[in-house]
Amino acid sequence: MNNLRLLDLAIIALYLVAMIAVGVYFARKNKNPEQYSSASGTIPGWAIGLSIYATFLSSNTFLGVPGKAFGTNWNAFVFSISMPLAAWVAAKYFVPFYRSTGEISAYTHLEKRFGSWARTYAVVCFLLTQLARIGSIFFGIALTLQALTGFSMEMIMLVTGVCIIIYTVLGGIEAVIWTEVVQGVIKTFGALLILYLIIENMPGGVAKVVEIGQQDGKFSLGGFAPDFTQSTFWVVLLYGFFINLNNFGVDQNYVQRYHTATSAKQATKSIWLCVWLYLPASLLFFIIGSALFAYYQVHPELIEAVKLKVAAERLPLTATAAQISQTASQLLPSDYGDKVMPHFMVTKIPTGFVGLIVSAILSAAMSTISSGMNASATVFTADIYERYWNTKLTGRQMMRALHLGTVVVGLLGMGTGIAMIGIKSVLDVWWELSGIFAAGMLGLFLLAVISRQTSNHEALTATIIGVVVILWMTFSANLPDNLALLRNPLHKSMIIVVGTLTIFLLGLLLTKLRRSRVAVGAPHDEVQQIVH
């Protein structure tokens, strides 16, 4: 353990043991699938709200957001600004809908509306989204702990993954929620501590941070021109609204927690508590990124080690010191932004505090991973195993399937994280993957809930066309130069916006055309019946 002292190790070990102990404690109550997946509807709204907040505040936020702010500006903060509108839609329409159905899976309703294909498609999109999320979070935590410990990223993912699997398998959703309550507090305290230590080490303090930030445009929210080919304010606002609507309205991670609440009112309160906690918390991480940028502008010699490391990773093993140095001199802040905060922790945070902050980063990762594992296991059991392989599961068989699903998702998530080693920005990768997988799922779900007249055939046609559009927008950038006119001209964050609207609006259009044809060919009294 290169950089951790005994006190730091003790703090981290105590935290990990405490998380496993929570799982062991709640294991006594998990005697049936309902308790394991929904805690029998006994969780108070404030705890669910803190739990959802902790899920949002993942290691992608803890590490990716400061890295993004360091490398660019505050453009990504617009994502958080979009949250209240998405929360309002979810609280008004989705929460009452889910509570009234009583179905633990968010995707059962799709089969009732459009058939088994719709349910299966949404489940596949959800599971792919979860693997992308879990993998990016595993990668983010390994990136930091490698700098602190010297262990390989693969080993770090394995150890943390095993701990998460143990307490999630044992404790179920109740352990997930209550550990997230604690983790939400720990990670917020850790962020405040990091900011304090940066300012404490910064000559000129806050005033100097603001001065440098203004000079380099670090506080910009992006351009306000109606340009959808760049990451402007409007592009991120639209992306954020659709992703947050997907999170609050369609994502099993959140839908499942609505069922754990004692009432629909408590479930609604949990959404708003999450929003009002996450907005200032996400701003805090952007401030950390800007403060780190200012700090290393004042002390450029201290960042050279990071630049040399990134340069070495990009070059062959046979590269000379001169080649590495030359490559390092050409790097932009955006090329090494994700590695800056771990470097600051290694070099500037005193013994004892490192253990606390590592625990905060662990909590940021573990909260989102554990909820993703539990939700994915629930979806696998209800929407795949029980639906297609064994429709008459006993309580014990369902519990086994839930446990097995949790373990498998955890292992696959670790594998995805290992595959991400070497990426430039963890936040960029997560945003791109989530936009691709969530677009079709959200569009189909909006069509199912809002348009009661849309049939199976129209929904299937709209979804197929929507998926083709999503694939084109995703991969057309790889087309050769002689086919450049066929490339997607929009920014990649617009994939979820265009994909969702394509499925939803095309479904509505096809429905309207069908009803128009029926109306034209029907007798007068039938027309009146259709109209009314």
Disulfide bonds with the S-S distance in Angstrom:
none
